[in-house]
Amino acid sequence: MAEAHQAVGFQFTVRPDGVELKLSQEVIKNIYLSGLTAWKKKAIQFKNSVLTGVYPASPSSWLIVVIAMMSSLYTSIDLSLGMIDAIKENLPHRGYMSAQTRAVLSAILFGTGLWLFLIYLLRYTLKALLSYHGWIFESHGKMSSSTKLWLVWSLVFIMFSGRRPLLYSFQASLPRLPVPCVDDTIWRYLESVRPLLDDEQYSQMETLANDFRENKASQLQRYLILKSWWATNYVSDWWEEYIYLRGRGPIMVNSNFYIMDLLYITPTHRQAARAGNIVHAMLQYRRKLERGEHAPLRALGTVPMCSTQMERMFNTTRIPGIETDVVQHLTDRKHLVVYHKGRFFQVWLYTGGRHLLPSELEMQFQRILNDTSEPQPGELKLFPKYVGAGGGFGPVADDGYGVSYIIVGENLITFHISSKFSSPNTDSYRFGQNIQKAMIDIQTLFRLDQDKKTPEYLHLQNGKKHI
C-alpha cells in the first residue's frame, strides 16, 4: 500500500471543519522534472532546427554580416550599392523613428537579406557539387582528374562551411533524384532479363518493350519529371506504399532491425542485466538522434548521404491492414513493452527527468522474469494458438500462409507461420505440425547418431517400436 500512496499526487479529506488537502512532494517533484525535461527537449529541437535551417552558414555569421553593413554607415564605402538608402526611403516615416534609427534598421534589413541570399547561394553550390556522380564509376585505386578536382572543391567547401554539421544539416543541400531517360531504363531492363529468357521469350519481351516505348512511356515520363520538380525523391513514397506497406513478405528477416544476444560471448549470465544494458544503450543512442548529435553518414568521408531513415528508427510501429499497412510514428515515448510468457508488461524508462540506470532497468526486468502470474484473456487473444506470432507478416492469398525462419545460435531454429484465419483446419496449422514432427525426427536421428552403442529398439508399447 505504500507504493499506492506514493503514486497519488494529492488527496483531500472532507471534515466538518473544512477540507484537508495533502500533497505528495515526491509526485509533484516528478511532475515538475518531467515538464522541465519536455521543455528542454523542445528548446534543443528548436535550436537544432535553426542550425540545420541556416546550414552551411551559422547564426553567428548573420551578426558578422549585419555589423559589416552597419559599419558602412559610418564610412564612405557603400557596400550595399545604394540598397540601404533605397530601403531607408521606403520605410514608413513615424514620429518616433529618427533618421539614424531608420538607417540602422535599413542596414539590418539589408544585411539579413544578403545573409539569406548567401545561404541559398552556398546551398545550391553544394547541391551542384553533390550532383557529380563520376566518383561512383571510378576504378578502385584510380581517380580521374575531374574527380580529383571535384573532391578538392568539395573538401574546401565543407572546410569553410563553418561549424561541425549536425545529423540533418545536409538534407536541404542534397540533390534531387534524377529521372532516367526511357531508352536507358528499357535497355537496362532487357539486359537484366536476357539471362533468364530463351530466344523466343526474349524476342517477345523486346516487342513488349518497344510497344511500351512508343505508347505509354512518354506520358509516364512526363509525370515522373513533373513529380521530381516538387519532390526531393520521386520514388520514396511510392516505394514505401506499394513495396513495403503492401508487401506481405516476412518482415523479421527482410525489413525490421532487431538486436540479438551475443552467441559466443556472455558478459554475464543474468539475462535481466544484459537486457538492462541493451535498453540503456538504445536510450542513449535515441537521445543523440533526437538532438542531432550524430555526424551525418558520408561516402568516402566526403559525400553526405540522406539521413531521413534515422527519423523513424524509434517510436515507430506498423499497423497491419488488409490491403495496406499504416506507419505510425510518435514524437516521444517514455516506456517500452516487454513480452514474456504470453504476458505484456509496460516498463517505464524515466524517473526524476532522467533515464533509468542499467541497474534500475535490470531490477524491473528481473521482476518480470520472477513474475508467475497467468496471462490475461486479452493477452491470449493477441497471439492465438493457431497463428504464428513471431513476425507480424501475412500471406498473399486469403487461403495461403506465410513462412519464415530465423536461426538463433547453434541449437535453435524459430519458424514463423501465419495465415489470415485462425483455425486448426488452416494450412498454416497443418504445416506447423509437419515442421514440428520433422524437427523431432531430425533431433531423434542426431541423437541416435551420437549414441551408437545403445540398442536400436528399447521396448515395445501398444505393438509399436519406440527408439
HELIX and SHEET records of a PDB file:
HELIX    1   1 ALA A    2  GLN A    6  1                                   5    
HELIX    2   2 GLN A   25  GLY A   53  1                                  29    
HELIX    3   3 PRO A   59  SER A   71  1                                  13    
HELIX    4   4 SER A   72  TYR A   74  5                                   3    
HELIX    5   5 MET A   83  ASN A   90  1                                   8    
HELIX    6   6 ALA A   99  LEU A  130  1                                  32    
HELIX    7   7 GLY A  134  PHE A  137  5                                   4    
HELIX    8   8 SER A  145  MET A  159  1                                  15    
HELIX    9   9 GLN A  171  SER A  173  5                                   3    
HELIX   10  10 VAL A  182  VAL A  193  1                                  12    
HELIX   11  11 ARG A  194  LEU A  196  5                                   3    
HELIX   12  12 ASP A  199  GLU A  214  1                                  16    
HELIX   13  13 ALA A  217  TRP A  230  1                                  14    
HELIX   14  14 SER A  236  TRP A  238  1                                   3    
HELIX   15  15 TRP A  239  LEU A  245  3                                   7    
HELIX   16  16 GLN A  271  ARG A  291  1                                  21    
HELIX   17  17 THR A  308  MET A  310  5                                   3    
HELIX   18  18 PRO A  358  ASN A  370  1                                  13    
HELIX   19  19 PRO A  377  LEU A  382  1                                   6    
HELIX   20  20 ASP A  427  GLN A  450  1                                  24    
SHEET    1   A 2 PHE A  10  ARG A  15  0                                        
SHEET    2   A 2 GLY A  18  LEU A  23 -1                                        
SHEET    1   B 2 ARG A 298  ALA A 299  0                                        
SHEET    2   B 2 VAL A 303  PRO A 304 -1                                        
SHEET    1   C 2 THR A 316  ILE A 319  0                                        
SHEET    2   C 2 VAL A 326  HIS A 329 -1                                        
SHEET    1   D 2 HIS A 335  HIS A 340  0                                        
SHEET    2   D 2 ARG A 343  TRP A 348 -1                                        
SHEET    1   E 2 TYR A 350  THR A 351  0                                        
SHEET    2   E 2 ARG A 354  HIS A 355 -1                                        
SHEET    1   F 2 GLY A 402  VAL A 408  0                                        
SHEET    2   F 2 LEU A 412  SER A 418 -1                                        
SHEET    1   G 2 HIS A 459  GLN A 461  0                                        
SHEET    2   G 2 LYS A 464  HIS A 466 -1                                        
END                                                                             
